[in-house]
Amino acid sequence: MDIHNINRVSAFITKDGSEIRELLAHRNSCIRNQSLAEARLPVGSATMPHFHPTTEEIYYILEGRGEMILAHDKQEIIPGDAIAIPPGAPHQMINRGSEPLVFLCCCAPAYEDADTVMLTKERIAEYSFHENGFES
């Protein structure tokens, strides 16, 4: 039986700059086709704009407030929001609140740095990313 408690899972920084605690994935359980992680963004920070060619994601907001930028759309996010991110869609999370932005991230297939393509300022227009979304 694979049970991992968030308080006993080591954190690491993903390629996009978010702090992740991977709860279940092929690296630590019998799960083979997806992953579940808790992500945290400190106050005033943002993930780097990126996309995943293969992976689809679901973000579920637990704590904090912020903005989700998905391709050319930008929307405020609050606890209880679930966000669908299809493969190939450029995206970025920005913490605009006064407390850490904490969310669950479900990935299928499982999260891998190799499936993360970072967007530079020069490549944002190429991917129809929101013109005001880039946070350096």
LONU-676275 format. One record per residue: residue in one letter; x, y, z of N, C-alpha, C in turn; chain; residue number from 1. Coordinates in steps of 0.1 Angstrom, whole numbers, padded with zeros to 4 digits, always signed. Example, Ala and Ser with C-alpha at 12.3 -4.5 7.8 and 13.67 -1.06 7.14 Angstrom:
<atoms>
@rest A&n_xx +0132&n_yy -0057&n_zz +0078&ca_xx +0123&ca_yy -0045&ca_zz +0078&c_xx +0132&c_yy -0033&c_zz +0078&kette A&nr 1
@rest S&n_xx +0128&n_yy -0022&n_zz +0071&ca_xx +0137&ca_yy -0011&ca_zz +0071&c_xx +0129&c_yy +0000&c_zz +0079&kette A&nr 2
</atoms>
This chain:
<atoms>
@rest M&n_xx +0009&n_yy -0012&n_zz +0000&ca_xx +0000&ca_yy +0000&ca_zz +0000&c_xx +0009&c_yy +0012&c_zz +0000&kette A&nr 1
@rest D&n_xx +0006&n_yy +0022&n_zz -0009&ca_xx +0014&ca_yy +0034&ca_zz -0010&c_xx +0006&c_yy +0046&c_zz -0004&kette A&nr 2
@rest I&n_xx +0011&n_yy +0050&n_zz +0007&ca_xx +0005&ca_yy +0062&ca_zz +0014&c_xx +0017&c_yy +0072&c_zz +0017&kette A&nr 3
@rest H&n_xx +0016&n_yy +0084&n_zz +0012&ca_xx +0026&ca_yy +0094&ca_zz +0015&c_xx +0020&c_yy +0106&c_zz +0021&kette A&nr 4
@rest N&n_xx +0025&n_yy +0110&n_zz +0032&ca_xx +0020&ca_yy +0122&ca_zz +0039&c_xx +0027&c_yy +0134&c_zz +0035&kette A&nr 5
@rest I&n_xx +0020&n_yy +0145&n_zz +0032&ca_xx +0026&ca_yy +0157&ca_zz +0027&c_xx +0037&c_yy +0162&c_zz +0037&kette A&nr 6
@rest N&n_xx +0036&n_yy +0160&n_zz +0050&ca_xx +0046&ca_yy +0164&ca_zz +0060&c_xx +0059&c_yy +0156&c_zz +0060&kette A&nr 7
@rest R&n_xx +0059&n_yy +0145&n_zz +0052&ca_xx +0071&ca_yy +0137&ca_zz +0052&c_xx +0076&c_yy +0135&c_zz +0038&kette A&nr 8
@rest V&n_xx +0072&n_yy +0144&n_zz +0028&ca_xx +0076&ca_yy +0143&ca_zz +0015&c_xx +0086&c_yy +0155&c_zz +0012&kette A&nr 9
@rest S&n_xx +0097&n_yy +0152&n_zz +0007&ca_xx +0107&ca_yy +0163&ca_zz +0005&c_xx +0103&c_yy +0172&c_zz -0007&kette A&nr 10
@rest A&n_xx +0106&n_yy +0184&n_zz -0006&ca_xx +0102&ca_yy +0194&ca_zz -0016&c_xx +0114&c_yy +0195&c_zz -0026&kette A&nr 11
@rest F&n_xx +0110&n_yy +0198&n_zz -0039&ca_xx +0120&ca_yy +0202&ca_zz -0049&c_xx +0115&c_yy +0213&c_zz -0058&kette A&nr 12
@rest I&n_xx +0124&n_yy +0219&n_zz -0065&ca_xx +0120&ca_yy +0230&ca_zz -0074&c_xx +0119&c_yy +0225&c_zz -0088&kette A&nr 13
@rest T&n_xx +0108&n_yy +0227&n_zz -0094&ca_xx +0106&ca_yy +0222&ca_zz -0108&c_xx +0112&c_yy +0231&c_zz -0118&kette A&nr 14
@rest K&n_xx +0113&n_yy +0227&n_zz -0130&ca_xx +0119&ca_yy +0235&ca_zz -0141&c_xx +0112&c_yy +0249&c_zz -0142&kette A&nr 15
@rest D&n_xx +0099&n_yy +0250&n_zz -0139&ca_xx +0092&ca_yy +0263&ca_zz -0141&c_xx +0094&c_yy +0272&c_zz -0128&kette A&nr 16
@rest G&n_xx +0101&n_yy +0267&n_zz -0118&ca_xx +0103&ca_yy +0275&ca_zz -0106&c_xx +0094&c_yy +0273&c_zz -0094&kette A&nr 17
@rest S&n_xx +0084&n_yy +0264&n_zz -0095&ca_xx +0076&ca_yy +0262&ca_zz -0084&c_xx +0081&c_yy +0252&c_zz -0074&kette A&nr 18
@rest E&n_xx +0078&n_yy +0253&n_zz -0061&ca_xx +0082&ca_yy +0243&ca_zz -0051&c_xx +0071&c_yy +0232&c_zz -0051&kette A&nr 19
@rest I&n_xx +0076&n_yy +0220&n_zz -0053&ca_xx +0067&ca_yy +0208&ca_zz -0054&c_xx +0070&c_yy +0198&c_zz -0044&kette A&nr 20
@rest R&n_xx +0059&n_yy +0191&n_zz -0039&ca_xx +0061&ca_yy +0179&ca_zz -0031&c_xx +0053&c_yy +0169&c_zz -0038&kette A&nr 21
@rest E&n_xx +0060&n_yy +0160&n_zz -0044&ca_xx +0053&ca_yy +0149&ca_zz -0052&c_xx +0048&c_yy +0138&c_zz -0043&kette A&nr 22
@rest L&n_xx +0035&n_yy +0137&n_zz -0042&ca_xx +0029&ca_yy +0127&ca_zz -0033&c_xx +0029&c_yy +0113&c_zz -0039&kette A&nr 23
@rest L&n_xx +0024&n_yy +0112&n_zz -0051&ca_xx +0023&ca_yy +0099&ca_zz -0058&c_xx +0027&c_yy +0100&c_zz -0072&kette A&nr 24
@rest A&n_xx +0036&n_yy +0091&n_zz -0076&ca_xx +0040&ca_yy +0090&ca_zz -0090&c_xx +0048&c_yy +0077&c_zz -0092&kette A&nr 25
@rest H&n_xx +0053&n_yy +0074&n_zz -0104&ca_xx +0060&ca_yy +0062&ca_zz -0106&c_xx +0073&c_yy +0062&c_zz -0098&kette A&nr 26
@rest R&n_xx +0078&n_yy +0073&n_zz -0094&ca_xx +0091&ca_yy +0074&ca_zz -0086&c_xx +0089&c_yy +0069&c_zz -0072&kette A&nr 27
@rest N&n_xx +0077&n_yy +0069&n_zz -0067&ca_xx +0076&ca_yy +0065&ca_zz -0052&c_xx +0064&c_yy +0057&c_zz -0049&kette A&nr 28
@rest S&n_xx +0057&n_yy +0051&n_zz -0060&ca_xx +0045&ca_yy +0043&ca_zz -0057&c_xx +0042&c_yy +0033&c_zz -0069&kette A&nr 29
@rest C&n_xx +0031&n_yy +0027&n_zz -0068&ca_xx +0027&ca_yy +0018&ca_zz -0078&c_xx +0020&c_yy +0025&c_zz -0090&kette A&nr 30
@rest I&n_xx +0018&n_yy +0038&n_zz -0088&ca_xx +0011&ca_yy +0046&ca_zz -0099&c_xx +0021&c_yy +0047&c_zz -0111&kette A&nr 31
@rest R&n_xx +0015&n_yy +0045&n_zz -0123&ca_xx +0024&ca_yy +0045&ca_zz -0135&c_xx +0020&c_yy +0055&c_zz -0145&kette A&nr 32
@rest N&n_xx +0008&n_yy +0060&n_zz -0146&ca_xx +0003&ca_yy +0068&ca_zz -0157&c_xx -0001&c_yy +0083&c_zz -0153&kette A&nr 33
@rest Q&n_xx +0002&n_yy +0087&n_zz -0141&ca_xx -0001&ca_yy +0100&ca_zz -0136&c_xx +0007&c_yy +0104&c_zz -0124&kette A&nr 34
@rest S&n_xx +0006&n_yy +0116&n_zz -0120&ca_xx +0012&ca_yy +0120&ca_zz -0107&c_xx +0004&c_yy +0130&c_zz -0100&kette A&nr 35
@rest L&n_xx +0006&n_yy +0131&n_zz -0087&ca_xx -0002&ca_yy +0141&ca_zz -0078&c_xx +0009&c_yy +0147&c_zz -0070&kette A&nr 36
@rest A&n_xx +0009&n_yy +0161&n_zz -0070&ca_xx +0018&ca_yy +0169&ca_zz -0062&c_xx +0011&c_yy +0181&c_zz -0056&kette A&nr 37
@rest E&n_xx +0017&n_yy +0186&n_zz -0045&ca_xx +0013&ca_yy +0198&ca_zz -0040&c_xx +0024&c_yy +0209&c_zz -0044&kette A&nr 38
@rest A&n_xx +0019&n_yy +0220&n_zz -0049&ca_xx +0028&ca_yy +0230&ca_zz -0053&c_xx +0026&c_yy +0243&c_zz -0045&kette A&nr 39
@rest R&n_xx +0036&n_yy +0251&n_zz -0043&ca_xx +0035&ca_yy +0263&ca_zz -0035&c_xx +0043&c_yy +0274&c_zz -0042&kette A&nr 40
@rest L&n_xx +0036&n_yy +0286&n_zz -0043&ca_xx +0043&ca_yy +0298&ca_zz -0048&c_xx +0043&c_yy +0308&c_zz -0037&kette A&nr 41
@rest P&n_xx +0054&n_yy +0313&n_zz -0033&ca_xx +0055&ca_yy +0324&ca_zz -0023&c_xx +0048&c_yy +0336&c_zz -0027&kette A&nr 42
@rest V&n_xx +0045&n_yy +0345&n_zz -0018&ca_xx +0039&ca_yy +0358&ca_zz -0021&c_xx +0047&c_yy +0366&c_zz -0031&kette A&nr 43
@rest G&n_xx +0041&n_yy +0371&n_zz -0041&ca_xx +0048&ca_yy +0379&ca_zz -0051&c_xx +0056&c_yy +0372&c_zz -0061&kette A&nr 44
@rest S&n_xx +0055&n_yy +0359&n_zz -0061&ca_xx +0063&ca_yy +0351&ca_zz -0071&c_xx +0054&c_yy +0345&c_zz -0082&kette A&nr 45
@rest A&n_xx +0060&n_yy +0339&n_zz -0092&ca_xx +0053&ca_yy +0334&ca_zz -0104&c_xx +0061&c_yy +0322&c_zz -0109&kette A&nr 46
@rest T&n_xx +0054&n_yy +0313&n_zz -0115&ca_xx +0061&ca_yy +0303&ca_zz -0123&c_xx +0066&c_yy +0309&c_zz -0136&kette A&nr 47
@rest M&n_xx +0075&n_yy +0303&n_zz -0142&ca_xx +0080&ca_yy +0308&ca_zz -0155&c_xx +0070&c_yy +0303&c_zz -0166&kette A&nr 48
@rest P&n_xx +0067&n_yy +0311&n_zz -0176&ca_xx +0058&ca_yy +0306&ca_zz -0186&c_xx +0064&c_yy +0294&c_zz -0193&kette A&nr 49
@rest H&n_xx +0055&n_yy +0284&n_zz -0195&ca_xx +0060&ca_yy +0271&ca_zz -0200&c_xx +0048&c_yy +0263&c_zz -0206&kette A&nr 50
@rest F&n_xx +0051&n_yy +0252&n_zz -0212&ca_xx +0040&ca_yy +0243&ca_zz -0216&c_xx +0046&c_yy +0229&c_zz -0216&kette A&nr 51
@rest H&n_xx +0037&n_yy +0219&n_zz -0217&ca_xx +0041&ca_yy +0205&ca_zz -0217&c_xx +0035&c_yy +0199&c_zz -0230&kette A&nr 52
@rest P&n_xx +0044&n_yy +0195&n_zz -0239&ca_xx +0039&ca_yy +0189&ca_zz -0252&c_xx +0030&c_yy +0177&c_zz -0250&kette A&nr 53
@rest T&n_xx +0033&n_yy +0168&n_zz -0240&ca_xx +0026&ca_yy +0156&ca_zz -0239&c_xx +0016&c_yy +0156&c_zz -0227&kette A&nr 54
@rest T&n_xx +0019&n_yy +0162&n_zz -0216&ca_xx +0012&ca_yy +0161&ca_zz -0204&c_xx +0000&c_yy +0170&c_zz -0203&kette A&nr 55
@rest E&n_xx -0011&n_yy +0165&n_zz -0198&ca_xx -0022&ca_yy +0174&ca_zz -0194&c_xx -0022&c_yy +0175&c_zz -0179&kette A&nr 56
@rest E&n_xx -0027&n_yy +0187&n_zz -0174&ca_xx -0026&ca_yy +0189&ca_zz -0160&c_xx -0040&c_yy +0194&c_zz -0155&kette A&nr 57
@rest I&n_xx -0042&n_yy +0192&n_zz -0142&ca_xx -0053&ca_yy +0198&ca_zz -0135&c_xx -0047&c_yy +0204&c_zz -0123&kette A&nr 58
@rest Y&n_xx -0050&n_yy +0217&n_zz -0121&ca_xx -0046&ca_yy +0224&ca_zz -0109&c_xx -0058&c_yy +0226&c_zz -0100&kette A&nr 59
@rest Y&n_xx -0057&n_yy +0224&n_zz -0087&ca_xx -0068&ca_yy +0226&ca_zz -0078&c_xx -0063&c_yy +0235&c_zz -0067&kette A&nr 60
@rest I&n_xx -0069&n_yy +0247&n_zz -0066&ca_xx -0064&ca_yy +0257&ca_zz -0056&c_xx -0069&c_yy +0254&c_zz -0042&kette A&nr 61
@rest L&n_xx -0059&n_yy +0253&n_zz -0033&ca_xx -0062&ca_yy +0250&ca_zz -0019&c_xx -0062&c_yy +0263&c_zz -0010&kette A&nr 62
@rest E&n_xx -0052&n_yy +0271&n_zz -0012&ca_xx -0050&ca_yy +0283&ca_zz -0004&c_xx -0044&c_yy +0294&c_zz -0012&kette A&nr 63
@rest G&n_xx -0047&n_yy +0307&n_zz -0008&ca_xx -0042&ca_yy +0318&ca_zz -0015&c_xx -0050&c_yy +0323&c_zz -0027&kette A&nr 64
@rest R&n_xx -0045&n_yy +0334&n_zz -0033&ca_xx -0051&ca_yy +0340&ca_zz -0044&c_xx -0041&c_yy +0343&c_zz -0055&kette A&nr 65
@rest G&n_xx -0045&n_yy +0343&n_zz -0067&ca_xx -0035&ca_yy +0346&ca_zz -0077&c_xx -0042&c_yy +0348&c_zz -0091&kette A&nr 66
@rest E&n_xx -0034&n_yy +0346&n_zz -0101&ca_xx -0038&ca_yy +0347&ca_zz -0115&c_xx -0033&c_yy +0335&c_zz -0122&kette A&nr 67
@rest M&n_xx -0042&n_yy +0329&n_zz -0131&ca_xx -0038&ca_yy +0319&ca_zz -0140&c_xx -0038&c_yy +0324&c_zz -0154&kette A&nr 68
@rest I&n_xx -0027&n_yy +0322&n_zz -0161&ca_xx -0026&ca_yy +0326&ca_zz -0175&c_xx -0025&c_yy +0314&c_zz -0183&kette A&nr 69
@rest L&n_xx -0035&n_yy +0312&n_zz -0192&ca_xx -0035&ca_yy +0300&ca_zz -0200&c_xx -0036&c_yy +0305&c_zz -0215&kette A&nr 70
@rest A&n_xx -0026&n_yy +0304&n_zz -0222&ca_xx -0025&ca_yy +0308&ca_zz -0236&c_xx -0028&c_yy +0323&c_zz -0236&kette A&nr 71
@rest H&n_xx -0039&n_yy +0328&n_zz -0242&ca_xx -0042&ca_yy +0342&ca_zz -0243&c_xx -0053&c_yy +0346&c_zz -0233&kette A&nr 72
@rest D&n_xx -0056&n_yy +0337&n_zz -0224&ca_xx -0066&ca_yy +0341&ca_zz -0213&c_xx -0059&c_yy +0343&c_zz -0200&kette A&nr 73
@rest K&n_xx -0065&n_yy +0352&n_zz -0192&ca_xx -0060&ca_yy +0355&ca_zz -0178&c_xx -0072&c_yy +0356&c_zz -0169&kette A&nr 74
@rest Q&n_xx -0071&n_yy +0349&n_zz -0157&ca_xx -0082&ca_yy +0349&ca_zz -0148&c_xx -0078&c_yy +0348&c_zz -0134&kette A&nr 75
@rest E&n_xx -0085&n_yy +0355&n_zz -0125&ca_xx -0082&ca_yy +0354&ca_zz -0111&c_xx -0085&c_yy +0340&c_zz -0106&kette A&nr 76
@rest I&n_xx -0077&n_yy +0335&n_zz -0096&ca_xx -0080&ca_yy +0322&ca_zz -0091&c_xx -0081&c_yy +0323&c_zz -0076&kette A&nr 77
@rest I&n_xx -0090&n_yy +0315&n_zz -0070&ca_xx -0092&ca_yy +0314&ca_zz -0055&c_xx -0093&c_yy +0300&c_zz -0051&kette A&nr 78
@rest P&n_xx -0093&n_yy +0297&n_zz -0038&ca_xx -0095&ca_yy +0284&ca_zz -0033&c_xx -0108&c_yy +0278&c_zz -0038&kette A&nr 79
@rest G&n_xx -0107&n_yy +0265&n_zz -0042&ca_xx -0118&ca_yy +0258&ca_zz -0047&c_xx -0119&c_yy +0257&c_zz -0062&kette A&nr 80
@rest D&n_xx -0110&n_yy +0266&n_zz -0069&ca_xx -0110&ca_yy +0266&ca_zz -0084&c_xx -0102&c_yy +0254&c_zz -0089&kette A&nr 81
@rest A&n_xx -0107&n_yy +0247&n_zz -0099&ca_xx -0100&ca_yy +0237&ca_zz -0106&c_xx -0098&c_yy +0242&c_zz -0120&kette A&nr 82
@rest I&n_xx -0085&n_yy +0240&n_zz -0125&ca_xx -0081&ca_yy +0245&ca_zz -0138&c_xx -0076&c_yy +0234&c_zz -0147&kette A&nr 83
@rest A&n_xx -0082&n_yy +0233&n_zz -0159&ca_xx -0078&ca_yy +0223&ca_zz -0169&c_xx -0067&c_yy +0229&c_zz -0178&kette A&nr 84
@rest I&n_xx -0056&n_yy +0222&n_zz -0179&ca_xx -0045&ca_yy +0226&ca_zz -0188&c_xx -0042&c_yy +0215&c_zz -0198&kette A&nr 85
@rest P&n_xx -0046&n_yy +0217&n_zz -0211&ca_xx -0044&ca_yy +0207&ca_zz -0221&c_xx -0029&c_yy +0206&c_zz -0225&kette A&nr 86
@rest P&n_xx -0025&n_yy +0195&n_zz -0230&ca_xx -0011&ca_yy +0194&ca_zz -0236&c_xx -0009&c_yy +0205&c_zz -0246&kette A&nr 87
@rest G&n_xx +0003&n_yy +0211&n_zz -0245&ca_xx +0007&ca_yy +0221&ca_zz -0255&c_xx +0002&c_yy +0235&c_zz -0252&kette A&nr 88
@rest A&n_xx -0006&n_yy +0237&n_zz -0241&ca_xx -0011&ca_yy +0250&ca_zz -0238&c_xx -0001&c_yy +0258&c_zz -0229&kette A&nr 89
@rest P&n_xx +0004&n_yy +0269&n_zz -0234&ca_xx +0014&ca_yy +0277&ca_zz -0225&c_xx +0006&c_yy +0282&c_zz -0213&kette A&nr 90
@rest H&n_xx +0013&n_yy +0282&n_zz -0201&ca_xx +0006&ca_yy +0287&ca_zz -0189&c_xx +0016&c_yy +0292&c_zz -0179&kette A&nr 91
@rest Q&n_xx +0010&n_yy +0299&n_zz -0169&ca_xx +0018&ca_yy +0305&ca_zz -0159&c_xx +0009&c_yy +0308&c_zz -0147&kette A&nr 92
@rest M&n_xx +0014&n_yy +0306&n_zz -0135&ca_xx +0006&ca_yy +0309&ca_zz -0122&c_xx +0014&c_yy +0321&c_zz -0116&kette A&nr 93
@rest I&n_xx +0006&n_yy +0331&n_zz -0111&ca_xx +0012&ca_yy +0342&ca_zz -0104&c_xx +0005&c_yy +0344&c_zz -0091&kette A&nr 94
@rest N&n_xx +0013&n_yy +0345&n_zz -0080&ca_xx +0007&ca_yy +0347&ca_zz -0067&c_xx +0006&c_yy +0362&c_zz -0065&kette A&nr 95
@rest R&n_xx -0007&n_yy +0367&n_zz -0065&ca_xx -0009&ca_yy +0382&ca_zz -0063&c_xx -0015&c_yy +0384&c_zz -0049&kette A&nr 96
@rest G&n_xx -0016&n_yy +0374&n_zz -0041&ca_xx -0022&ca_yy +0375&ca_zz -0027&c_xx -0012&c_yy +0378&c_zz -0016&kette A&nr 97
@rest S&n_xx -0016&n_yy +0378&n_zz -0004&ca_xx -0008&ca_yy +0381&ca_zz +0008&c_xx -0004&c_yy +0368&c_zz +0015&kette A&nr 98
@rest E&n_xx -0006&n_yy +0357&n_zz +0010&ca_xx -0002&ca_yy +0344&ca_zz +0016&c_xx +0003&c_yy +0335&c_zz +0005&kette A&nr 99
@rest P&n_xx +0010&n_yy +0324&n_zz +0008&ca_xx +0014&ca_yy +0315&ca_zz -0002&c_xx +0003&c_yy +0309&c_zz -0010&kette A&nr 100
@rest L&n_xx +0005&n_yy +0307&n_zz -0023&ca_xx -0005&ca_yy +0301&ca_zz -0032&c_xx -0002&c_yy +0286&c_zz -0032&kette A&nr 101
@rest V&n_xx -0012&n_yy +0278&n_zz -0027&ca_xx -0010&ca_yy +0264&ca_zz -0026&c_xx -0020&c_yy +0257&c_zz -0034&kette A&nr 102
@rest F&n_xx -0015&n_yy +0247&n_zz -0043&ca_xx -0025&ca_yy +0240&ca_zz -0051&c_xx -0020&c_yy +0226&c_zz -0054&kette A&nr 103
@rest L&n_xx -0029&n_yy +0218&n_zz -0057&ca_xx -0026&ca_yy +0204&ca_zz -0061&c_xx -0024&c_yy +0204&c_zz -0076&kette A&nr 104
@rest C&n_xx -0015&n_yy +0196&n_zz -0081&ca_xx -0012&ca_yy +0195&ca_zz -0095&c_xx -0013&c_yy +0180&c_zz -0099&kette A&nr 105
@rest C&n_xx -0023&n_yy +0176&n_zz -0107&ca_xx -0024&ca_yy +0163&ca_zz -0112&c_xx -0019&c_yy +0163&c_zz -0127&kette A&nr 106
@rest C&n_xx -0010&n_yy +0154&n_zz -0130&ca_xx -0004&ca_yy +0153&ca_zz -0143&c_xx -0006&c_yy +0139&c_zz -0149&kette A&nr 107
@rest A&n_xx -0010&n_yy +0139&n_zz -0162&ca_xx -0011&ca_yy +0126&ca_zz -0169&c_xx -0005&c_yy +0128&c_zz -0183&kette A&nr 108
@rest P&n_xx +0005&n_yy +0120&n_zz -0187&ca_xx +0013&ca_yy +0112&ca_zz -0178&c_xx +0020&c_yy +0120&c_zz -0167&kette A&nr 109
@rest A&n_xx +0027&n_yy +0113&n_zz -0159&ca_xx +0034&ca_yy +0119&ca_zz -0147&c_xx +0043&c_yy +0130&c_zz -0151&kette A&nr 110
@rest Y&n_xx +0044&n_yy +0140&n_zz -0142&ca_xx +0053&ca_yy +0152&ca_zz -0144&c_xx +0067&c_yy +0147&c_zz -0147&kette A&nr 111
@rest E&n_xx +0074&n_yy +0153&n_zz -0157&ca_xx +0088&ca_yy +0151&ca_zz -0160&c_xx +0094&c_yy +0164&c_zz -0164&kette A&nr 112
@rest D&n_xx +0105&n_yy +0168&n_zz -0159&ca_xx +0112&ca_yy +0180&ca_zz -0164&c_xx +0114&c_yy +0180&c_zz -0179&kette A&nr 113
@rest A&n_xx +0116&n_yy +0168&n_zz -0185&ca_xx +0119&ca_yy +0167&ca_zz -0199&c_xx +0107&c_yy +0170&c_zz -0208&kette A&nr 114
@rest D&n_xx +0095&n_yy +0170&n_zz -0202&ca_xx +0083&ca_yy +0174&ca_zz -0209&c_xx +0079&c_yy +0188&c_zz -0206&kette A&nr 115
@rest T&n_xx +0088&n_yy +0196&n_zz -0202&ca_xx +0085&ca_yy +0210&ca_zz -0198&c_xx +0093&c_yy +0219&c_zz -0208&kette A&nr 116
@rest V&n_xx +0086&n_yy +0227&n_zz -0216&ca_xx +0093&ca_yy +0237&ca_zz -0225&c_xx +0091&c_yy +0251&c_zz -0220&kette A&nr 117
@rest M&n_xx +0102&n_yy +0257&n_zz -0216&ca_xx +0101&ca_yy +0271&ca_zz -0211&c_xx +0099&c_yy +0281&c_zz -0223&kette A&nr 118
@rest L&n_xx +0092&n_yy +0291&n_zz -0220&ca_xx +0089&ca_yy +0302&ca_zz -0230&c_xx +0098&c_yy +0314&c_zz -0226&kette A&nr 119
@rest T&n_xx +0106&n_yy +0318&n_zz -0235&ca_xx +0114&ca_yy +0330&ca_zz -0234&c_xx +0105&c_yy +0342&c_zz -0238&kette A&nr 120
@rest K&n_xx +0109&n_yy +0354&n_zz -0235&ca_xx +0102&ca_yy +0366&ca_zz -0240&c_xx +0100&c_yy +0365&c_zz -0255&kette A&nr 121
@rest E&n_xx +0110&n_yy +0361&n_zz -0262&ca_xx +0110&ca_yy +0360&ca_zz -0277&c_xx +0100&c_yy +0350&c_zz -0282&kette A&nr 122
@rest R&n_xx +0097&n_yy +0340&n_zz -0274&ca_xx +0088&ca_yy +0329&ca_zz -0279&c_xx +0074&c_yy +0331&c_zz -0275&kette A&nr 123
@rest I&n_xx +0071&n_yy +0340&n_zz -0266&ca_xx +0057&ca_yy +0342&ca_zz -0261&c_xx +0047&c_yy +0344&c_zz -0273&kette A&nr 124
@rest A&n_xx +0050&n_yy +0353&n_zz -0282&ca_xx +0041&ca_yy +0356&ca_zz -0293&c_xx +0039&c_yy +0344&c_zz -0302&kette A&nr 125
@rest E&n_xx +0049&n_yy +0336&n_zz -0303&ca_xx +0048&ca_yy +0324&ca_zz -0311&c_xx +0038&c_yy +0314&c_zz -0306&kette A&nr 126
@rest Y&n_xx +0036&n_yy +0315&n_zz -0293&ca_xx +0026&ca_yy +0305&ca_zz -0287&c_xx +0013&c_yy +0312&c_zz -0282&kette A&nr 127
@rest S&n_xx +0011&n_yy +0324&n_zz -0287&ca_xx -0001&ca_yy +0331&ca_zz -0283&c_xx -0003&c_yy +0333&c_zz -0268&kette A&nr 128
@rest F&n_xx +0008&n_yy +0335&n_zz -0261&ca_xx +0007&ca_yy +0336&ca_zz -0247&c_xx +0003&c_yy +0351&c_zz -0244&kette A&nr 129
@rest H&n_xx -0005&n_yy +0352&n_zz -0233&ca_xx -0010&ca_yy +0365&ca_zz -0229&c_xx +0001&c_yy +0376&c_zz -0229&kette A&nr 130
@rest E&n_xx -0001&n_yy +0387&n_zz -0236&ca_xx +0010&ca_yy +0397&ca_zz -0237&c_xx +0015&c_yy +0402&c_zz -0223&kette A&nr 131
@rest N&n_xx +0006&n_yy +0403&n_zz -0213&ca_xx +0010&ca_yy +0408&ca_zz -0200&c_xx +0013&c_yy +0397&c_zz -0190&kette A&nr 132
@rest G&n_xx +0014&n_yy +0385&n_zz -0195&ca_xx +0016&ca_yy +0374&ca_zz -0186&c_xx +0030&c_yy +0371&c_zz -0181&kette A&nr 133
@rest F&n_xx +0040&n_yy +0375&n_zz -0189&ca_xx +0054&ca_yy +0372&ca_zz -0186&c_xx +0058&c_yy +0379&c_zz -0174&kette A&nr 134
@rest E&n_xx +0062&n_yy +0372&n_zz -0164&ca_xx +0068&ca_yy +0377&ca_zz -0152&c_xx +0083&c_yy +0372&c_zz -0151&kette A&nr 135
@rest S&n_xx +0092&n_yy +0381&n_zz -0151&ca_xx +0106&ca_yy +0377&ca_zz -0151&c_xx +0111&c_yy +0376&c_zz -0136&kette A&nr 136
</atoms>
